């Protein structure tokens, strides 16, 4: 976090120094919250809905297996004193195997959700990059920064997030 802040400070310092050297150049800075933009735009909301549906589907597929695992654990606790050492060892191995299988399925599900998230965000981020670049040029900005990535303080009057959401919605609707 400190490194990113330092990088942002260095970038802004270099930019301001270069602008002073050019004398006639006016420095116009803006910030935006990329996360707020993605969550606030129509394409982002639709992607979140698809993501949530997939997450619920995956979670419901694990519910039965988790319940079976808990039952087996309770059975081991309750009945282990009555079982032979061989039977106890067998049930413990069964429990451990089921636990590893569930853990592997959970990791697969996490990977699948990460893939889905990347797939959903990629077109939004590509469109956002173009929208911000055009907006910056059209409005005469020297630099537009992400407020959640290295900017420690900024005046809210230079936050462009809401304007960018509107432009991103238009750009994504045109596709």
PyMOL CGO cylinders between C-alpha atoms (Angstrom):
from pymol import cmd
from pymol.cgo import CYLINDER

trace = [
    CYLINDER, 0.00, 0.00, 0.00, 2.79, 2.40, 0.94, 0.3, 1, 1, 1, 1, 1, 1,
    CYLINDER, 2.79, 2.40, 0.94, 4.68, 1.50, -2.23, 0.3, 1, 1, 1, 1, 1, 1,
    CYLINDER, 4.68, 1.50, -2.23, 1.63, 2.30, -4.40, 0.3, 1, 1, 1, 1, 1, 1,
    CYLINDER, 1.63, 2.30, -4.40, 1.14, 5.59, -2.56, 0.3, 1, 1, 1, 1, 1, 1,
    CYLINDER, 1.14, 5.59, -2.56, 4.78, 6.44, -3.08, 0.3, 1, 1, 1, 1, 1, 1,
    CYLINDER, 4.78, 6.44, -3.08, 4.50, 5.59, -6.78, 0.3, 1, 1, 1, 1, 1, 1,
    CYLINDER, 4.50, 5.59, -6.78, 1.46, 7.83, -7.13, 0.3, 1, 1, 1, 1, 1, 1,
    CYLINDER, 1.46, 7.83, -7.13, 3.26, 10.67, -5.36, 0.3, 1, 1, 1, 1, 1, 1,
    CYLINDER, 3.26, 10.67, -5.36, 6.30, 10.25, -7.61, 0.3, 1, 1, 1, 1, 1, 1,
    CYLINDER, 6.30, 10.25, -7.61, 4.11, 10.23, -10.73, 0.3, 1, 1, 1, 1, 1, 1,
    CYLINDER, 4.11, 10.23, -10.73, 2.22, 13.34, -9.66, 0.3, 1, 1, 1, 1, 1, 1,
    CYLINDER, 2.22, 13.34, -9.66, 5.47, 15.08, -8.67, 0.3, 1, 1, 1, 1, 1, 1,
    CYLINDER, 5.47, 15.08, -8.67, 7.09, 14.30, -12.02, 0.3, 1, 1, 1, 1, 1, 1,
    CYLINDER, 7.09, 14.30, -12.02, 3.97, 15.44, -13.84, 0.3, 1, 1, 1, 1, 1, 1,
    CYLINDER, 3.97, 15.44, -13.84, 3.82, 18.69, -11.89, 0.3, 1, 1, 1, 1, 1, 1,
    CYLINDER, 3.82, 18.69, -11.89, 7.54, 19.31, -12.44, 0.3, 1, 1, 1, 1, 1, 1,
    CYLINDER, 7.54, 19.31, -12.44, 7.15, 18.67, -16.16, 0.3, 1, 1, 1, 1, 1, 1,
    CYLINDER, 7.15, 18.67, -16.16, 4.12, 20.95, -16.29, 0.3, 1, 1, 1, 1, 1, 1,
    CYLINDER, 4.12, 20.95, -16.29, 6.03, 23.73, -14.54, 0.3, 1, 1, 1, 1, 1, 1,
    CYLINDER, 6.03, 23.73, -14.54, 8.84, 23.27, -17.05, 0.3, 1, 1, 1, 1, 1, 1,
    CYLINDER, 8.84, 23.27, -17.05, 6.41, 23.70, -19.90, 0.3, 1, 1, 1, 1, 1, 1,
    CYLINDER, 6.41, 23.70, -19.90, 5.10, 26.89, -18.19, 0.3, 1, 1, 1, 1, 1, 1,
    CYLINDER, 5.10, 26.89, -18.19, 2.09, 27.24, -20.48, 0.3, 1, 1, 1, 1, 1, 1,
    CYLINDER, 2.09, 27.24, -20.48, 0.70, 23.83, -19.65, 0.3, 1, 1, 1, 1, 1, 1,
    CYLINDER, 0.70, 23.83, -19.65, -2.22, 23.72, -17.23, 0.3, 1, 1, 1, 1, 1, 1,
    CYLINDER, -2.22, 23.72, -17.23, -2.36, 20.65, -15.03, 0.3, 1, 1, 1, 1, 1, 1,
    CYLINDER, -2.36, 20.65, -15.03, -5.82, 19.24, -14.62, 0.3, 1, 1, 1, 1, 1, 1,
    CYLINDER, -5.82, 19.24, -14.62, -6.14, 16.19, -12.41, 0.3, 1, 1, 1, 1, 1, 1,
    CYLINDER, -6.14, 16.19, -12.41, -9.14, 13.97, -11.88, 0.3, 1, 1, 1, 1, 1, 1,
    CYLINDER, -9.14, 13.97, -11.88, -9.84, 10.88, -9.85, 0.3, 1, 1, 1, 1, 1, 1,
    CYLINDER, -9.84, 10.88, -9.85, -12.30, 8.07, -10.24, 0.3, 1, 1, 1, 1, 1, 1,
    CYLINDER, -12.30, 8.07, -10.24, -13.22, 5.03, -8.19, 0.3, 1, 1, 1, 1, 1, 1,
    CYLINDER, -13.22, 5.03, -8.19, -12.98, 2.07, -10.58, 0.3, 1, 1, 1, 1, 1, 1,
    CYLINDER, -12.98, 2.07, -10.58, -14.73, -0.26, -8.16, 0.3, 1, 1, 1, 1, 1, 1,
    CYLINDER, -14.73, -0.26, -8.16, -17.63, 2.19, -7.72, 0.3, 1, 1, 1, 1, 1, 1,
    CYLINDER, -17.63, 2.19, -7.72, -17.88, 2.57, -11.50, 0.3, 1, 1, 1, 1, 1, 1,
    CYLINDER, -17.88, 2.57, -11.50, -17.98, -1.18, -12.14, 0.3, 1, 1, 1, 1, 1, 1,
    CYLINDER, -17.98, -1.18, -12.14, -20.55, -1.77, -9.40, 0.3, 1, 1, 1, 1, 1, 1,
    CYLINDER, -20.55, -1.77, -9.40, -22.61, 1.24, -10.50, 0.3, 1, 1, 1, 1, 1, 1,
    CYLINDER, -22.61, 1.24, -10.50, -22.77, 0.68, -14.25, 0.3, 1, 1, 1, 1, 1, 1,
    CYLINDER, -22.77, 0.68, -14.25, -25.49, -1.41, -15.88, 0.3, 1, 1, 1, 1, 1, 1,
    CYLINDER, -25.49, -1.41, -15.88, -23.04, -3.97, -17.28, 0.3, 1, 1, 1, 1, 1, 1,
    CYLINDER, -23.04, -3.97, -17.28, -21.45, -4.34, -13.84, 0.3, 1, 1, 1, 1, 1, 1,
    CYLINDER, -21.45, -4.34, -13.84, -24.81, -4.86, -12.16, 0.3, 1, 1, 1, 1, 1, 1,
    CYLINDER, -24.81, -4.86, -12.16, -25.76, -7.49, -14.75, 0.3, 1, 1, 1, 1, 1, 1,
    CYLINDER, -25.76, -7.49, -14.75, -22.41, -9.24, -14.29, 0.3, 1, 1, 1, 1, 1, 1,
    CYLINDER, -22.41, -9.24, -14.29, -22.88, -9.26, -10.52, 0.3, 1, 1, 1, 1, 1, 1,
    CYLINDER, -22.88, -9.26, -10.52, -26.31, -10.84, -10.93, 0.3, 1, 1, 1, 1, 1, 1,
    CYLINDER, -26.31, -10.84, -10.93, -24.86, -13.61, -13.11, 0.3, 1, 1, 1, 1, 1, 1,
    CYLINDER, -24.86, -13.61, -13.11, -22.01, -14.07, -10.66, 0.3, 1, 1, 1, 1, 1, 1,
    CYLINDER, -22.01, -14.07, -10.66, -24.39, -14.31, -7.68, 0.3, 1, 1, 1, 1, 1, 1,
    CYLINDER, -24.39, -14.31, -7.68, -26.59, -16.88, -9.46, 0.3, 1, 1, 1, 1, 1, 1,
    CYLINDER, -26.59, -16.88, -9.46, -23.56, -19.06, -10.22, 0.3, 1, 1, 1, 1, 1, 1,
    CYLINDER, -23.56, -19.06, -10.22, -22.32, -18.70, -6.63, 0.3, 1, 1, 1, 1, 1, 1,
    CYLINDER, -22.32, -18.70, -6.63, -25.68, -19.84, -5.24, 0.3, 1, 1, 1, 1, 1, 1,
    CYLINDER, -25.68, -19.84, -5.24, -25.73, -22.82, -7.60, 0.3, 1, 1, 1, 1, 1, 1,
    CYLINDER, -25.73, -22.82, -7.60, -22.27, -23.89, -6.50, 0.3, 1, 1, 1, 1, 1, 1,
    CYLINDER, -22.27, -23.89, -6.50, -23.04, -23.36, -2.82, 0.3, 1, 1, 1, 1, 1, 1,
    CYLINDER, -23.04, -23.36, -2.82, -26.21, -25.42, -3.02, 0.3, 1, 1, 1, 1, 1, 1,
    CYLINDER, -26.21, -25.42, -3.02, -24.28, -28.25, -4.68, 0.3, 1, 1, 1, 1, 1, 1,
    CYLINDER, -24.28, -28.25, -4.68, -22.03, -28.45, -1.59, 0.3, 1, 1, 1, 1, 1, 1,
    CYLINDER, -22.03, -28.45, -1.59, -24.78, -28.31, 1.02, 0.3, 1, 1, 1, 1, 1, 1,
    CYLINDER, -24.78, -28.31, 1.02, -25.53, -32.04, 0.93, 0.3, 1, 1, 1, 1, 1, 1,
    CYLINDER, -25.53, -32.04, 0.93, -21.88, -33.03, 1.04, 0.3, 1, 1, 1, 1, 1, 1,
    CYLINDER, -21.88, -33.03, 1.04, -21.20, -30.73, 3.97, 0.3, 1, 1, 1, 1, 1, 1,
    CYLINDER, -21.20, -30.73, 3.97, -24.18, -32.15, 5.84, 0.3, 1, 1, 1, 1, 1, 1,
    CYLINDER, -24.18, -32.15, 5.84, -22.98, -35.72, 5.18, 0.3, 1, 1, 1, 1, 1, 1,
    CYLINDER, -22.98, -35.72, 5.18, -19.52, -34.82, 6.43, 0.3, 1, 1, 1, 1, 1, 1,
    CYLINDER, -19.52, -34.82, 6.43, -20.96, -33.31, 9.62, 0.3, 1, 1, 1, 1, 1, 1,
    CYLINDER, -20.96, -33.31, 9.62, -23.12, -36.40, 10.16, 0.3, 1, 1, 1, 1, 1, 1,
    CYLINDER, -23.12, -36.40, 10.16, -20.10, -38.65, 9.79, 0.3, 1, 1, 1, 1, 1, 1,
    CYLINDER, -20.10, -38.65, 9.79, -18.12, -36.50, 12.23, 0.3, 1, 1, 1, 1, 1, 1,
    CYLINDER, -18.12, -36.50, 12.23, -20.95, -36.64, 14.77, 0.3, 1, 1, 1, 1, 1, 1,
    CYLINDER, -20.95, -36.64, 14.77, -21.24, -40.40, 14.30, 0.3, 1, 1, 1, 1, 1, 1,
    CYLINDER, -21.24, -40.40, 14.30, -17.52, -40.82, 14.93, 0.3, 1, 1, 1, 1, 1, 1,
    CYLINDER, -17.52, -40.82, 14.93, -17.70, -38.75, 18.12, 0.3, 1, 1, 1, 1, 1, 1,
    CYLINDER, -17.70, -38.75, 18.12, -20.81, -40.53, 19.38, 0.3, 1, 1, 1, 1, 1, 1,
    CYLINDER, -20.81, -40.53, 19.38, -20.02, -44.14, 18.52, 0.3, 1, 1, 1, 1, 1, 1,
    CYLINDER, -20.02, -44.14, 18.52, -16.22, -44.34, 18.50, 0.3, 1, 1, 1, 1, 1, 1,
    CYLINDER, -16.22, -44.34, 18.50, -16.02, -45.68, 22.03, 0.3, 1, 1, 1, 1, 1, 1,
    CYLINDER, -16.02, -45.68, 22.03, -18.19, -48.64, 21.04, 0.3, 1, 1, 1, 1, 1, 1,
    CYLINDER, -18.19, -48.64, 21.04, -16.26, -49.40, 17.85, 0.3, 1, 1, 1, 1, 1, 1,
    CYLINDER, -16.26, -49.40, 17.85, -13.21, -51.53, 17.43, 0.3, 1, 1, 1, 1, 1, 1,
    CYLINDER, -13.21, -51.53, 17.43, -9.92, -49.80, 16.60, 0.3, 1, 1, 1, 1, 1, 1,
    CYLINDER, -9.92, -49.80, 16.60, -10.24, -51.08, 13.05, 0.3, 1, 1, 1, 1, 1, 1,
    CYLINDER, -10.24, -51.08, 13.05, -13.76, -49.65, 12.65, 0.3, 1, 1, 1, 1, 1, 1,
    CYLINDER, -13.76, -49.65, 12.65, -12.67, -46.29, 14.15, 0.3, 1, 1, 1, 1, 1, 1,
    CYLINDER, -12.67, -46.29, 14.15, -9.70, -46.08, 11.78, 0.3, 1, 1, 1, 1, 1, 1,
    CYLINDER, -9.70, -46.08, 11.78, -11.93, -46.91, 8.83, 0.3, 1, 1, 1, 1, 1, 1,
    CYLINDER, -11.93, -46.91, 8.83, -14.45, -44.19, 9.74, 0.3, 1, 1, 1, 1, 1, 1,
    CYLINDER, -14.45, -44.19, 9.74, -11.69, -41.63, 10.33, 0.3, 1, 1, 1, 1, 1, 1,
    CYLINDER, -11.69, -41.63, 10.33, -10.16, -42.44, 6.94, 0.3, 1, 1, 1, 1, 1, 1,
    CYLINDER, -10.16, -42.44, 6.94, -13.62, -42.13, 5.35, 0.3, 1, 1, 1, 1, 1, 1,
    CYLINDER, -13.62, -42.13, 5.35, -14.10, -38.76, 7.06, 0.3, 1, 1, 1, 1, 1, 1,
    CYLINDER, -14.10, -38.76, 7.06, -10.67, -37.51, 5.98, 0.3, 1, 1, 1, 1, 1, 1,
    CYLINDER, -10.67, -37.51, 5.98, -11.19, -38.67, 2.41, 0.3, 1, 1, 1, 1, 1, 1,
    CYLINDER, -11.19, -38.67, 2.41, -14.60, -37.00, 2.21, 0.3, 1, 1, 1, 1, 1, 1,
    CYLINDER, -14.60, -37.00, 2.21, -13.10, -33.83, 3.70, 0.3, 1, 1, 1, 1, 1, 1,
    CYLINDER, -13.10, -33.83, 3.70, -10.31, -33.77, 1.11, 0.3, 1, 1, 1, 1, 1, 1,
    CYLINDER, -10.31, -33.77, 1.11, -12.78, -34.37, -1.72, 0.3, 1, 1, 1, 1, 1, 1,
    CYLINDER, -12.78, -34.37, -1.72, -15.00, -31.54, -0.51, 0.3, 1, 1, 1, 1, 1, 1,
    CYLINDER, -15.00, -31.54, -0.51, -11.99, -29.27, -0.15, 0.3, 1, 1, 1, 1, 1, 1,
    CYLINDER, -11.99, -29.27, -0.15, -10.89, -30.10, -3.71, 0.3, 1, 1, 1, 1, 1, 1,
    CYLINDER, -10.89, -30.10, -3.71, -14.38, -29.39, -5.03, 0.3, 1, 1, 1, 1, 1, 1,
    CYLINDER, -14.38, -29.39, -5.03, -14.43, -26.11, -3.11, 0.3, 1, 1, 1, 1, 1, 1,
    CYLINDER, -14.43, -26.11, -3.11, -11.09, -25.09, -4.63, 0.3, 1, 1, 1, 1, 1, 1,
    CYLINDER, -11.09, -25.09, -4.63, -12.40, -26.00, -8.10, 0.3, 1, 1, 1, 1, 1, 1,
    CYLINDER, -12.40, -26.00, -8.10, -15.47, -23.88, -7.44, 0.3, 1, 1, 1, 1, 1, 1,
    CYLINDER, -15.47, -23.88, -7.44, -13.32, -20.93, -6.33, 0.3, 1, 1, 1, 1, 1, 1,
    CYLINDER, -13.32, -20.93, -6.33, -11.25, -21.26, -9.48, 0.3, 1, 1, 1, 1, 1, 1,
    CYLINDER, -11.25, -21.26, -9.48, -14.42, -21.42, -11.59, 0.3, 1, 1, 1, 1, 1, 1,
    CYLINDER, -14.42, -21.42, -11.59, -15.78, -18.30, -9.87, 0.3, 1, 1, 1, 1, 1, 1,
    CYLINDER, -15.78, -18.30, -9.87, -12.50, -16.45, -10.45, 0.3, 1, 1, 1, 1, 1, 1,
    CYLINDER, -12.50, -16.45, -10.45, -12.63, -17.41, -14.14, 0.3, 1, 1, 1, 1, 1, 1,
    CYLINDER, -12.63, -17.41, -14.14, -16.24, -16.19, -14.36, 0.3, 1, 1, 1, 1, 1, 1,
    CYLINDER, -16.24, -16.19, -14.36, -15.35, -12.93, -12.63, 0.3, 1, 1, 1, 1, 1, 1,
    CYLINDER, -15.35, -12.93, -12.63, -12.46, -12.33, -15.03, 0.3, 1, 1, 1, 1, 1, 1,
    CYLINDER, -12.46, -12.33, -15.03, -14.67, -13.16, -18.01, 0.3, 1, 1, 1, 1, 1, 1,
    CYLINDER, -14.67, -13.16, -18.01, -17.41, -10.81, -16.82, 0.3, 1, 1, 1, 1, 1, 1,
    CYLINDER, -17.41, -10.81, -16.82, -15.06, -7.94, -15.98, 0.3, 1, 1, 1, 1, 1, 1,
    CYLINDER, -15.06, -7.94, -15.98, -12.83, -8.06, -19.05, 0.3, 1, 1, 1, 1, 1, 1,
    CYLINDER, -12.83, -8.06, -19.05, -15.22, -6.35, -21.52, 0.3, 1, 1, 1, 1, 1, 1,
    CYLINDER, -15.22, -6.35, -21.52, -16.26, -3.80, -18.89, 0.3, 1, 1, 1, 1, 1, 1,
    CYLINDER, -16.26, -3.80, -18.89, -12.65, -2.89, -18.10, 0.3, 1, 1, 1, 1, 1, 1,
    CYLINDER, -12.65, -2.89, -18.10, -11.75, -2.63, -21.79, 0.3, 1, 1, 1, 1, 1, 1,
    CYLINDER, -11.75, -2.63, -21.79, -14.69, -0.32, -22.43, 0.3, 1, 1, 1, 1, 1, 1,
    CYLINDER, -14.69, -0.32, -22.43, -13.89, 1.66, -19.28, 0.3, 1, 1, 1, 1, 1, 1,
    CYLINDER, -13.89, 1.66, -19.28, -10.33, 2.24, -20.43, 0.3, 1, 1, 1, 1, 1, 1,
    CYLINDER, -10.33, 2.24, -20.43, -11.53, 3.66, -23.74, 0.3, 1, 1, 1, 1, 1, 1,
    CYLINDER, -11.53, 3.66, -23.74, -14.23, 5.77, -22.10, 0.3, 1, 1, 1, 1, 1, 1,
    CYLINDER, -14.23, 5.77, -22.10, -11.80, 7.25, -19.57, 0.3, 1, 1, 1, 1, 1, 1,
    CYLINDER, -11.80, 7.25, -19.57, -9.19, 7.95, -22.23, 0.3, 1, 1, 1, 1, 1, 1,
    CYLINDER, -9.19, 7.95, -22.23, -11.75, 9.75, -24.43, 0.3, 1, 1, 1, 1, 1, 1,
    CYLINDER, -11.75, 9.75, -24.43, -13.24, 11.61, -21.46, 0.3, 1, 1, 1, 1, 1, 1,
    CYLINDER, -13.24, 11.61, -21.46, -9.81, 12.70, -20.30, 0.3, 1, 1, 1, 1, 1, 1,
    CYLINDER, -9.81, 12.70, -20.30, -8.85, 14.01, -23.74, 0.3, 1, 1, 1, 1, 1, 1,
    CYLINDER, -8.85, 14.01, -23.74, -12.22, 15.68, -24.36, 0.3, 1, 1, 1, 1, 1, 1,
    CYLINDER, -12.22, 15.68, -24.36, -12.25, 17.39, -20.96, 0.3, 1, 1, 1, 1, 1, 1,
    CYLINDER, -12.25, 17.39, -20.96, -8.59, 18.39, -21.04, 0.3, 1, 1, 1, 1, 1, 1,
    CYLINDER, -8.59, 18.39, -21.04, -7.34, 16.28, -18.15, 0.3, 1, 1, 1, 1, 1, 1,
    CYLINDER, -7.34, 16.28, -18.15, -3.61, 15.83, -17.70, 0.3, 1, 1, 1, 1, 1, 1,
    CYLINDER, -3.61, 15.83, -17.70, -4.12, 12.74, -15.57, 0.3, 1, 1, 1, 1, 1, 1,
    CYLINDER, -4.12, 12.74, -15.57, -7.00, 10.69, -14.18, 0.3, 1, 1, 1, 1, 1, 1,
    CYLINDER, -7.00, 10.69, -14.18, -6.16, 8.43, -11.25, 0.3, 1, 1, 1, 1, 1, 1,
    CYLINDER, -6.16, 8.43, -11.25, -7.99, 5.60, -9.49, 0.3, 1, 1, 1, 1, 1, 1,
    CYLINDER, -7.99, 5.60, -9.49, -8.92, 6.95, -6.04, 0.3, 1, 1, 1, 1, 1, 1,
    CYLINDER, -8.92, 6.95, -6.04, -8.54, 3.50, -4.46, 0.3, 1, 1, 1, 1, 1, 1,
    CYLINDER, -8.54, 3.50, -4.46, -5.09, 2.83, -5.88, 0.3, 1, 1, 1, 1, 1, 1,
    CYLINDER, -5.09, 2.83, -5.88, -2.50, 5.12, -4.38, 0.3, 1, 1, 1, 1, 1, 1,
    CYLINDER, -2.50, 5.12, -4.38, -4.37, 8.41, -3.94, 0.3, 1, 1, 1, 1, 1, 1,
    CYLINDER, -4.37, 8.41, -3.94, -4.28, 9.37, -0.28, 0.3, 1, 1, 1, 1, 1, 1,
    CYLINDER, -4.28, 9.37, -0.28, -6.38, 12.54, -0.45, 0.3, 1, 1, 1, 1, 1, 1,
    CYLINDER, -6.38, 12.54, -0.45, -8.39, 14.33, -3.07, 0.3, 1, 1, 1, 1, 1, 1,
    CYLINDER, -8.39, 14.33, -3.07, -11.08, 16.97, -3.14, 0.3, 1, 1, 1, 1, 1, 1,
    CYLINDER, -11.08, 16.97, -3.14, -14.42, 15.33, -3.94, 0.3, 1, 1, 1, 1, 1, 1,
    CYLINDER, -14.42, 15.33, -3.94, -15.03, 17.98, -6.60, 0.3, 1, 1, 1, 1, 1, 1,
    CYLINDER, -15.03, 17.98, -6.60, -12.51, 16.24, -8.89, 0.3, 1, 1, 1, 1, 1, 1,
    CYLINDER, -12.51, 16.24, -8.89, -14.15, 12.80, -8.54, 0.3, 1, 1, 1, 1, 1, 1,
    CYLINDER, -14.15, 12.80, -8.54, -15.26, 11.80, -12.03, 0.3, 1, 1, 1, 1, 1, 1,
    CYLINDER, -15.26, 11.80, -12.03, -16.78, 8.40, -11.12, 0.3, 1, 1, 1, 1, 1, 1,
    CYLINDER, -16.78, 8.40, -11.12, -20.45, 9.33, -11.66, 0.3, 1, 1, 1, 1, 1, 1,
    CYLINDER, -20.45, 9.33, -11.66, -19.76, 10.94, -15.03, 0.3, 1, 1, 1, 1, 1, 1,
    CYLINDER, -19.76, 10.94, -15.03, -17.71, 7.93, -16.11, 0.3, 1, 1, 1, 1, 1, 1,
    CYLINDER, -17.71, 7.93, -16.11, -20.51, 5.50, -15.09, 0.3, 1, 1, 1, 1, 1, 1,
    CYLINDER, -20.51, 5.50, -15.09, -22.92, 7.33, -17.41, 0.3, 1, 1, 1, 1, 1, 1,
    CYLINDER, -22.92, 7.33, -17.41, -20.47, 7.29, -20.31, 0.3, 1, 1, 1, 1, 1, 1,
    CYLINDER, -20.47, 7.29, -20.31, -19.61, 3.63, -19.70, 0.3, 1, 1, 1, 1, 1, 1,
    CYLINDER, -19.61, 3.63, -19.70, -23.29, 2.69, -19.73, 0.3, 1, 1, 1, 1, 1, 1,
    CYLINDER, -23.29, 2.69, -19.73, -23.65, 4.42, -23.10, 0.3, 1, 1, 1, 1, 1, 1,
    CYLINDER, -23.65, 4.42, -23.10, -20.53, 2.73, -24.48, 0.3, 1, 1, 1, 1, 1, 1,
    CYLINDER, -20.53, 2.73, -24.48, -21.57, -0.73, -23.26, 0.3, 1, 1, 1, 1, 1, 1,
    CYLINDER, -21.57, -0.73, -23.26, -25.12, -0.28, -24.59, 0.3, 1, 1, 1, 1, 1, 1,
    CYLINDER, -25.12, -0.28, -24.59, -23.72, 0.49, -28.05, 0.3, 1, 1, 1, 1, 1, 1,
    CYLINDER, -23.72, 0.49, -28.05, -22.07, -2.95, -28.22, 0.3, 1, 1, 1, 1, 1, 1,
]
cmd.load_cgo(trace, "trace")
